[in-house]
Amino acid sequence: MNRLVPWLVAMALTVAVSSGAAAQTAGDAHHGHDHAPVMATAPVPEVTADDRILGDADAPVTVIEYASFTCGHCASWHEQVFPALKERFIDTGQVRFVHRDLPTAPQDLARQAATIARCATPDRFYEAVDALMGGQAEARESGDVTGWLVGGAAAGAVTPERLEACMADDALTARLDASIQGARDAGVTGTPTFFVNGEPVDGDLDSLEAAITPLIAQGG
């Protein structure tokens, strides 16, 4: 992993310069409640092979989250709400969970974190997500963006060679752009935003549970 550090240092420095403020690191992002609602022009995109699924792929209920790795509210949700959602519904095979990216400010840093997560092998994707969300607050407080990115890469077992290939992968970039466009078309204006079987739902546990439970009883 040591050979990964110079590459990520260069990335982090580029982000600091291009954002115009080296101190603006993870967590300095807008969230959904800061934006005026936008009318959806299309349904939330269906789950495809490009998505990373956590849980039983055949579960009757699908929860889709649009999130950004530089969104403080996303990190808080991941730390405070997600564990209970996972224990009650995902680990029991009742819900399949899908993380999708909608990068927020600073955009370059959010996109690079998303790329690192996507660069992980599918079975390590959510481990990278956990590391990036879990380490966001410390990165914000310390300003150690490089250490934060390295932590995400390590959790996802991303080698230097694999990361370099991912950063130059036009197909991966296109998938990220498609995630962003799909979110916009579905009326997503900020992060985190949640859909339960295609319907928008507030992200607190009570609201999610209220939406999920009847669908489980109906078999989806």
C-alpha positions in Angstrom: 0.0 0.0 0.0 3.0 2.4 0.5 3.3 2.9 -3.3 -0.3 4.1 -3.3 0.4 7.0 -1.0 2.4 9.2 -3.5 -0.4 8.8 -6.1 -3.1 9.8 -3.6 -1.0 12.7 -2.3 -0.8 14.1 -5.8 -4.6 13.6 -6.2 -5.3 15.4 -2.9 -3.0 18.3 -3.8 -4.7 18.7 -7.1 -8.1 18.8 -5.4 -6.9 21.4 -2.9 -5.6 23.7 -5.6 -8.6 23.2 -8.0 -11.1 23.7 -5.2 -9.4 27.0 -4.2 -9.3 26.1 -0.5 -7.1 23.4 0.9 -9.1 23.5 4.2 -12.3 22.5 2.4 -12.2 18.8 2.9 -14.6 16.0 3.5 -17.9 17.0 5.1 -18.2 20.5 3.7 -21.1 19.5 1.5 -24.7 20.5 0.9 -27.4 18.0 1.7 -30.9 17.5 0.4 -32.6 19.8 2.9 -30.7 22.8 1.7 -32.1 22.6 -1.8 -35.5 23.5 -3.3 -37.5 20.5 -4.5 -37.2 19.6 -8.2 -39.9 17.8 -10.1 -38.8 14.5 -11.3 -38.7 13.9 -15.1 -38.2 10.2 -14.8 -38.5 7.4 -12.2 -35.4 6.4 -10.2 -33.4 4.1 -12.5 -33.8 0.4 -12.0 -31.1 -1.6 -10.4 -28.7 -3.1 -12.9 -25.5 -5.1 -13.0 -23.6 -1.9 -12.6 -25.0 -1.4 -9.2 -23.3 -2.7 -6.0 -25.9 -4.6 -4.0 -25.6 -5.3 -0.3 -27.9 -8.1 0.9 -30.0 -10.7 -0.9 -30.2 -9.8 -4.6 -33.7 -11.3 -4.7 -35.0 -9.5 -1.6 -38.6 -8.2 -2.0 -37.7 -4.6 -1.1 -35.0 -2.4 -2.6 -33.6 0.6 -0.8 -31.5 3.0 -2.9 -29.4 5.7 -1.4 -27.9 8.6 -3.3 -25.0 9.8 -1.3 -21.7 11.7 -1.5 -18.5 10.8 0.3 -18.0 14.5 1.1 -21.5 15.0 2.6 -21.5 15.2 6.4 -25.1 14.2 6.6 -24.4 11.1 4.6 -21.6 10.1 7.0 -23.8 10.7 10.0 -26.6 8.6 8.5 -24.1 5.8 7.7 -22.8 5.9 11.3 -26.1 6.4 13.1 -28.9 4.8 11.0 -27.4 2.3 8.6 -26.3 -0.2 11.3 -29.8 -0.7 12.5 -31.2 -0.8 9.0 -28.7 -3.4 8.1 -29.3 -5.6 11.1 -33.1 -5.5 10.9 -33.7 -5.7 7.2 -30.6 -6.3 5.1 -28.9 -9.1 7.1 -32.3 -10.9 7.3 -32.7 -11.0 3.6 -35.7 -8.7 3.4 -34.0 -5.7 1.8 -31.3 -5.3 -0.8 -29.4 -2.0 -0.4 -27.9 0.0 -3.2 -25.5 2.8 -2.7 -25.3 5.3 -5.7 -23.1 8.3 -6.0 -24.1 11.9 -6.3 -20.9 13.8 -5.6 -21.2 17.1 -3.7 -18.7 19.9 -2.9 -15.8 19.7 -3.3 -16.8 17.8 -6.4 -13.3 16.6 -7.5 -12.7 15.0 -4.1 -16.1 13.4 -3.9 -15.7 11.9 -7.4 -12.2 10.6 -6.5 -13.5 9.0 -3.3 -16.4 7.5 -5.3 -13.9 6.1 -7.9 -11.8 4.5 -5.1 -14.9 2.7 -3.8 -15.9 1.6 -7.3 -12.3 0.4 -7.9 -12.7 -2.1 -5.1 -13.7 -5.6 -6.0 -17.5 -6.0 -5.7 -17.2 -8.0 -2.5 -15.1 -5.2 -0.9 -17.1 -2.3 -2.2 -19.1 -1.7 1.0 -16.0 -2.1 3.1 -14.6 0.8 1.2 -17.8 2.7 1.7 -17.6 2.1 5.4 -14.1 3.3 5.6 -14.7 6.5 3.6 -17.9 7.4 5.5 -16.5 6.4 8.8 -13.3 8.3 8.3 -14.9 11.5 6.9 -15.2 13.4 10.2 -11.6 12.8 11.2 -10.5 13.9 7.7 -12.5 17.0 8.0 -11.1 17.8 11.4 -7.5 16.9 10.6 -7.3 18.0 7.0 -5.6 14.7 6.2 -7.4 14.0 2.9 -4.7 11.7 1.7 -4.9 9.4 4.8 -8.7 9.3 4.3 -8.4 8.2 0.7 -5.7 5.7 1.5 -7.9 4.3 4.2 -10.7 3.8 1.6 -8.4 2.2 -0.9 -7.0 -0.1 1.8 -10.4 -1.2 2.9 -11.3 -2.0 -0.7 -8.0 -3.9 -1.3 -7.2 -1.4 -4.1 -3.7 -1.7 -5.4 -1.7 1.2 -6.9 -1.9 -0.4 -10.3 -5.6 -1.0 -10.0 -6.3 2.6 -8.8 -4.3 4.1 -11.7 -6.3 2.0 -14.1 -9.6 3.0 -12.5 -8.7 6.7 -12.6 -8.1 6.4 -16.4 -11.1 4.1 -17.0 -13.6 6.0 -19.3 -16.3 3.4 -18.6 -16.1 3.9 -14.9 -16.3 7.7 -15.4 -19.3 7.1 -17.6 -21.0 5.0 -14.9 -20.5 7.7 -12.4 -21.9 10.3 -14.7 -24.9 8.1 -15.4 -25.5 7.8 -11.7 -25.5 11.6 -11.4 -27.8 12.0 -14.4 -30.2 9.3 -13.1 -30.4 11.1 -9.8 -31.1 14.4 -11.4 -33.8 13.0 -13.6 -35.5 11.4 -10.6 -35.6 14.8 -8.9 -32.8 14.2 -6.4 -31.5 17.6 -5.3 -29.2 16.7 -2.5 -27.7 14.0 -0.4 -28.5 11.7 1.3 -31.7 10.8 -0.6 -33.5 7.5 -0.3 -36.0 5.5 -2.4 -37.8 2.4 -1.2 -39.0 0.3 -4.2 -38.8 3.5 -6.3 -40.6 5.8 -4.0 -38.8 8.7 -2.2 -38.7 8.2 1.6 -37.1 10.2 4.4 -33.9 8.7 5.7 -34.7 8.4 9.4 -35.1 4.8 10.6 -38.8 5.2 11.5 -39.7 6.5 8.0 -37.6 3.8 6.3 -39.2 1.1 8.5 -42.7 2.4 7.9 -42.1 2.2 4.2 -40.3 -1.2 4.2 -42.5 -3.2 6.5 -45.8 -3.2 4.5 -43.8 -4.1 1.3 -42.3 -7.1 3.0 -45.8 -8.3 4.1 -46.9 -7.9 0.5 -43.9 -9.7 -0.9 -42.5 -6.5 -2.4 
